């Protein structure tokens, strides 16, 4: 399977704990995106990488959130001091590069903060 | 900024045809994507329209009118497996998508 993969698929944590999610994009894709989706809503853009460079962060991404893509391949999204409002599906997508091109989504990581 | 409007829910019968509308306001419009998302799963690509008109792909077709800020997704010969959310995402020539809230389609037997 050469699609986008994400791990873990599910994560339950207690408020105040730190969590980290991983995304492995399609191998030849140089762009990687993180989105967050809550129930009944469409995905909301969080951040975007071109190779290893993080080129944009949404205002939704508070200081507790950090994302990295150290070698331009896989990416991690860390949430520090989780809050109940962080409970959501975190989706990763990748694309080849260029304007208006198709993004391919991974299966997502569902986070529940108790 | 961007404003995207889709119906929240639609219901249709197996074998029927359904049209899901999307109106949008966005600066620097480039094209519009439609994605399908089954409950608890990732969005999957359905179509991308750049030019005005209808693009057909099997049972699914997508239409775009750039001047009216309007698109629709047409699903023919509905099947139970078509029960899902359908997400409209106009793009403005940048890399990120701005999704609407999606339309939840229920297909009844």
Interface residues (C-beta under 8 A of the other chain):
Chain A: X4 X31 X33 X35 X40 X41 X42 X43 X44 X45 X48 X50 X55 X56 X91 X95 X99 X100 X102 X103 X104 X105 X106 X107 X108 X110
Chain B: X30 X31 X33 X35 X40 X41 X42 X43 X44 X45 X48 X50 X87 X89 X91 X93 X94 X95 X96 X97 X98 X99 X100 X101 X102
